[in-house]
Amino acid sequence: MKIAIGADHAGFALKEELLTSLQAKGLEVVDYGTHSSESTDYPDYASAVAHAVARGEADRGLLVCSTGVGMSMAANKVEGVRAALAFSADEVELTRRHNDANVLTMGARYNNLQQAEELVDVFLKTPFEGGRHQRRVDKIASLEKSN
C-alpha cells in the first residue's frame, strides 16, 4: 500500500513522527510536505495529497493540521476524494467500513503520536464493506459530477 502524507506548519511535527513510524513498518510513504514548521497554507498540502489519491498515485492519504478541519474541507474539494476527520478508532473504522474514506485528516492539537498511530493503523487495515454502503458512496460521487 502506498500512502501520501502531508501537513501544514501546525501538523509538521506529528507528520514527521508518523512518516518515520510508517516507514519503520515497511510502508511506502510519499511526503508532500511541508518540510518545516515555518508558516504555510494547509490547502496546498491537502490539494497535493488529495490529487495523488484521486489519480491513483497513492492508495490512501494522511493529512495533519492544527485541528484537521481545514485539511478535510480542502481535500474534499477534489473529485474522488472522501476525506474524513476522526478523533477515535471507532470513527476511523466506521468511516472506512461505511464511507470508503480514502484520506484521513487529523488534528495535531488533539492527537499525540500514540493516538495518531492508532488512528492510522485502523485506517490502513480496515476494509470497505461495500454492499448497501456502495450505493451511498456512489451517490457522493454523483454529487461531485453535478457541479
N, C-alpha and C positions, 0 to 999 in steps of 0.2 A: 504494500500500500504506500502510495506517495502522498505526502502531506505538505500543503502550502501553509506557511505561518507568517503572520505579520502583526505589527503593533505600532502604536504611536509612542511618543516620549513617555507617557504615563504608564504604558504597558511594557516598555522596553526591558526592564529588569526581569519581569516574570517571563516574558517571551524568551529571553536568553536562557533562563533556567530550564524552561520547557524544551527548548531546542536541544540543549545538552542532554537532558533526560531522554528524549525521544531517540536521539542518535545513539545513545548508550544502549538502547533496547534494539538497535539494529534497523530502525525505521529510516526510510529515505525522506528527508525533510528539506524543502526549499524555503529559504529565508528571504522574504520580500521586504525586509526592513521594518522599522527603522534600525539604524545601526549605532544609535547613541541616545542619550537622554535629553538631547537638545530639542527644544520645542518644534513640533511638526504638526501636520494636519492629518487626522485619522482617516478622512475619506480616501487619501492617496493610497494607503496601505490596504484598506478594505477593498478598494477597486482592484488592486493588483492581485490579491488573494482570490477574490470572488471571480475575476475573469479567468484565472488559472484553473479554478474548479469548473467553471462553466464551459471552458474549452476542452476539458478533459486532460489537461496537463497535470492535474493533481486529483486524487480520489476524494480527498476531504481537505477542508480548510480550518485553520485556527486563527482567531483574531483576539487581540488583547488591547484594551484601552483602560481608562480610569474606571468606568462603570460597565462597559460592554455594550451600552445602549447605542452610542453613536456608530460603533462598528457594525452593529446589527442593522441599524437603519440604512447605512450606506451600502453594505453588502447585499441587502435585499433589493436594491435597485437594479441589480444585474440579473438579466433573464437567465433562468435555470438554477439560480441560487436560492436555497432555502436555509437562511441563516437563523440560528436560534440562540438567544441569550438564556443561559441557565446558571443556576446557583447550587443546585443539588444533583446528586447522581440520579435520583428518581426522575427529575425533569429531563435530564440528558437522555436517559433510557427511553422515556416516552416520546421525546421528540425524534429520536432515531426510529423507534418501532412504528410510530403512527404518522410522522410527518416526513420521514426520509430526509431529515436535515443533513445537509452536506457541508455546512460551515457552522462551527461552534464559536460563539463570542463569549468572552469572559471579562470581568472587571478586576483589575489588579488591586483596586481599593478593597475588594471584598473577598479575595482569594489569596491564600499563601501558596507556596509551591506544592505542598502536600495535597491541599484541596484541589488545585488546578490539575495535578497529575491524576487524581481520582476521576475528575470530570472527563478529562481527555481519554483516559483508559476506557471508560464506559462508552464514550462517543465512538471510539475506534473499533470496539468489539461488538457493539450491539447492531444486529441486522434490522433491516426494514421488514416489517411483517407482510406488506403488500395486502392482497385481499381487498376488503372494504376500504382500507386506507389508501389504496392506489387510486381509487375513484376521486378521493379528496385531493390528493397530490396533483392529479390531472386537472382538477378544477383550478388549482393555484396556477398551473402553467397556462391555462386558458385565460386567466385574468391578465397575465403578463402580455399575451398576444393581442388583447383587446385594446391596449393603449395606443 
